[in-house]
Amino acid sequence: MADEPDTPDVEVDDVTESVDVTEAEDVEDTDLDEVDEVQEADESDEGEGTSTDRPARRRPTPVVWALVASGFIVALLIGLTGWYGYRAYHEHEAKAQRELFLAAARQGAVNLTTIDYTEVDTDVQRILDSSTGAFRDDFERRAAPFVELVKAAQSKSEGTVTEAGLEEQHGDSAQVLVAVAVKSRTAAGEEAPREWRMRIEVKAVGDDAKMSSVVFVP
């Protein structure tokens, strides 16, 4: 019999181990690929979920705009009402002060031109009470000789304001032009009526106004 050719000695165990290693590597690669696909799918789902779950920005509705507009209008009306009230108050105060100055000047003119020798001391005191400042001080110094002159002449006079107008006003003082008709009589008899014009300066004194200067004008 012929000799059989030599066959390389290959151990079955080595081949089996080689096959097992190869298959294991293939399985590991397959598993890794599947894990990557699952992770990518999860990330995709998370991204989509985040995008879907994020609340959309809400725009103001017509009702909101109406409320805002109403609030603005109310605030504007309140401001205008306050401004008009403030203006009306100051106009009222200015008018009241003008009327006070006119009344003080008119009364001062009457006091200066209404003198009765039988009550001259009272009449002079009335003039002093309605005066202030340098004018009052000057009249008080001249009061005594004036009283003697009126008594000696037995003079009586009565003044009536026929016209009065505010010429100018500066803060708490004003200048008033007053026209007065004066009737007078003495021991010698009644005199002819006279028309006098006086420029009277009045000044606020507390809640009142008093004469601070008197000038007779033609």
C-alpha positions as CSV (number, residue, x, y, z in Angstrom):
1,M,0.0,0.0,0.0
2,A,1.2,3.4,-0.8
3,D,1.9,5.8,2.0
4,E,-0.8,8.4,2.7
5,P,0.3,12.0,2.3
6,D,1.1,13.9,5.4
7,T,-1.8,16.0,6.7
8,P,-1.0,19.1,8.7
9,D,-1.8,18.7,12.2
10,V,-4.6,21.3,12.9
11,E,-6.1,21.1,16.2
12,V,-9.9,21.2,16.2
13,D,-9.9,23.2,19.3
14,D,-7.9,26.0,17.7
15,V,-10.3,26.3,14.7
16,T,-13.3,26.3,17.0
17,E,-11.8,29.1,19.1
18,S,-11.1,31.1,16.0
19,V,-14.6,30.7,14.8
20,D,-16.0,31.6,18.2
21,V,-13.8,34.8,18.4
22,T,-14.9,35.9,14.9
23,E,-18.6,35.3,15.7
24,A,-18.2,37.2,19.0
25,E,-16.7,40.1,17.3
26,D,-19.5,40.2,14.7
27,V,-22.1,40.0,17.5
28,E,-20.4,42.8,19.4
29,D,-20.3,45.0,16.3
30,T,-23.9,44.3,15.7
31,D,-24.8,45.1,19.3
32,L,-22.9,48.4,19.2
33,D,-24.6,49.4,16.0
34,E,-28.0,48.7,17.5
35,V,-27.1,50.7,20.6
36,D,-26.0,53.7,18.5
37,E,-29.3,53.5,16.5
38,V,-31.3,53.4,19.8
39,Q,-29.4,56.4,21.2
40,E,-29.9,58.4,18.0
41,A,-33.6,57.5,18.1
42,D,-33.9,58.6,21.7
43,E,-32.1,61.8,21.1
44,S,-34.3,62.5,18.1
45,D,-37.4,61.8,20.2
46,E,-36.1,64.0,23.0
47,G,-35.5,66.8,20.5
48,E,-38.9,66.5,19.0
49,G,-40.5,66.3,22.4
50,T,-38.7,69.5,23.6
51,S,-39.7,71.3,20.5
52,T,-43.3,70.1,20.8
53,D,-43.6,70.7,24.6
54,R,-42.3,74.3,24.6
55,P,-45.2,76.6,25.0
56,A,-45.8,79.1,22.2
57,R,-45.4,82.8,23.0
58,R,-48.9,84.3,23.5
59,R,-49.8,87.6,21.8
60,P,-51.9,90.2,23.6
61,T,-55.6,89.7,22.8
62,P,-58.0,92.5,21.8
63,V,-59.4,92.4,25.4
64,V,-55.9,93.1,26.8
65,W,-55.4,96.0,24.4
66,A,-58.8,97.4,25.3
67,L,-58.0,97.2,29.1
68,V,-54.6,99.0,28.5
69,A,-56.2,101.7,26.4
70,S,-59.0,102.2,29.0
71,G,-56.4,102.5,31.8
72,F,-54.5,105.1,29.8
73,I,-57.6,107.1,29.1
74,V,-58.7,107.0,32.7
75,A,-55.2,108.2,33.8
76,L,-55.3,111.0,31.2
77,L,-58.8,112.2,32.3
78,I,-57.7,112.2,36.0
79,G,-54.6,114.3,35.1
80,L,-56.7,116.8,33.0
81,T,-59.3,117.1,35.8
82,G,-56.6,117.8,38.3
83,W,-55.0,120.4,36.0
84,Y,-58.3,122.2,35.3
85,G,-59.2,122.1,39.0
86,Y,-55.8,123.6,39.9
87,R,-56.2,126.3,37.2
88,A,-59.8,127.1,38.2
89,Y,-58.7,127.4,41.9
90,H,-55.9,129.8,41.1
91,E,-58.2,131.9,38.8
92,H,-60.7,132.0,41.6
93,E,-58.1,133.1,44.1
94,A,-56.8,135.8,41.6
95,K,-60.3,137.1,41.0
96,A,-61.0,137.2,44.8
97,Q,-57.8,139.2,45.4
98,R,-58.7,141.7,42.7
99,E,-62.1,142.2,44.2
100,L,-60.5,142.7,47.6
101,F,-58.1,145.3,46.3
102,L,-61.0,147.2,44.6
103,A,-63.2,147.1,47.7
104,A,-60.4,148.3,49.9
105,A,-59.6,151.2,47.6
106,R,-63.3,152.2,47.3
107,Q,-63.8,152.1,51.0
108,G,-60.6,154.0,51.6
109,A,-61.7,156.8,49.2
110,V,-65.1,157.0,51.1
111,N,-63.3,157.2,54.4
112,L,-61.0,160.0,53.2
113,T,-63.9,162.1,51.9
114,T,-66.5,161.5,54.5
115,I,-65.8,163.7,57.5
116,D,-68.2,165.1,60.1
117,Y,-66.8,167.6,62.6
118,T,-69.2,166.2,65.2
119,E,-67.6,162.8,64.9
120,V,-64.2,163.7,63.5
121,D,-62.2,161.6,66.0
122,T,-64.1,158.5,64.9
123,D,-63.7,159.4,61.2
124,V,-59.9,159.9,61.6
125,Q,-59.6,156.5,63.4
126,R,-61.5,154.9,60.6
127,I,-58.9,156.2,58.1
128,L,-56.1,155.0,60.3
129,D,-57.7,151.5,60.6
130,S,-57.9,151.2,56.8
131,S,-54.3,152.3,56.2
132,T,-50.9,150.7,56.5
133,G,-47.2,151.5,56.0
134,A,-45.8,155.0,55.5
135,F,-49.1,156.5,54.5
136,R,-50.7,155.5,57.8
137,D,-47.7,156.8,59.8
138,D,-47.8,160.2,58.0
139,F,-51.5,160.6,58.4
140,E,-51.3,159.8,62.1
141,R,-48.7,162.6,62.6
142,R,-51.0,165.1,60.8
143,A,-54.2,163.8,62.5
144,A,-54.3,166.3,65.4
145,P,-54.1,169.5,63.4
146,F,-56.5,168.1,60.8
147,V,-59.1,167.4,63.6
148,E,-58.7,171.0,64.9
149,L,-59.2,172.4,61.4
150,V,-62.4,170.4,60.7
151,K,-63.9,171.4,64.1
152,A,-63.1,175.0,63.6
153,A,-64.7,175.1,60.2
154,Q,-67.6,173.0,61.3
155,S,-67.0,171.0,58.2
156,K,-69.1,168.1,56.9
157,S,-68.4,166.2,53.8
158,E,-69.7,163.1,52.2
159,G,-68.0,161.2,49.4
160,T,-69.5,158.7,46.9
161,V,-67.5,156.5,44.6
162,T,-68.7,156.9,41.1
163,E,-66.0,154.7,39.4
164,A,-63.1,152.5,40.3
165,G,-60.7,150.5,38.2
166,L,-57.7,148.3,38.8
167,E,-54.7,149.9,37.0
168,E,-52.0,147.4,37.9
169,Q,-51.3,144.6,40.3
170,H,-48.0,143.2,41.6
171,G,-48.2,140.2,43.9
172,D,-49.8,141.3,47.1
173,S,-50.3,145.0,46.1
174,A,-52.3,146.9,43.5
175,Q,-52.9,150.4,42.2
176,V,-56.5,151.5,41.8
177,L,-57.9,154.7,40.2
178,V,-61.0,155.9,42.0
179,A,-63.4,158.7,41.1
180,V,-65.3,160.3,43.9
181,A,-68.2,162.8,44.0
182,V,-67.9,164.9,47.2
183,K,-70.6,167.0,48.8
184,S,-69.5,169.3,51.6
185,R,-70.7,172.2,53.8
186,T,-69.2,174.4,56.4
187,A,-70.5,177.0,58.9
188,A,-70.6,179.4,55.9
189,G,-73.0,177.2,54.0
190,E,-73.1,174.4,51.5
191,E,-70.4,174.3,48.9
192,A,-70.7,173.1,45.3
193,P,-70.2,169.4,44.7
194,R,-66.7,168.4,43.5
195,E,-65.3,165.5,41.6
196,W,-62.0,164.1,42.9
197,R,-59.8,161.4,41.4
198,M,-57.4,159.5,43.5
199,R,-54.8,156.9,42.7
200,I,-54.8,154.6,45.7
201,E,-52.3,151.9,46.3
202,V,-53.5,149.0,48.4
203,K,-51.6,146.2,50.0
204,A,-52.7,142.8,51.3
205,V,-52.5,142.6,55.1
206,G,-53.4,139.2,56.3
207,D,-56.9,138.4,55.0
208,D,-57.6,142.1,54.4
209,A,-56.2,144.9,52.2
210,K,-55.4,148.5,53.3
211,M,-54.3,151.8,51.7
212,S,-50.6,152.3,51.5
213,S,-50.5,155.4,49.3
214,V,-52.9,158.1,48.1
215,V,-52.2,160.6,45.4
216,F,-54.8,163.1,44.1
217,V,-54.7,163.3,40.3
218,P,-56.3,165.9,38.0
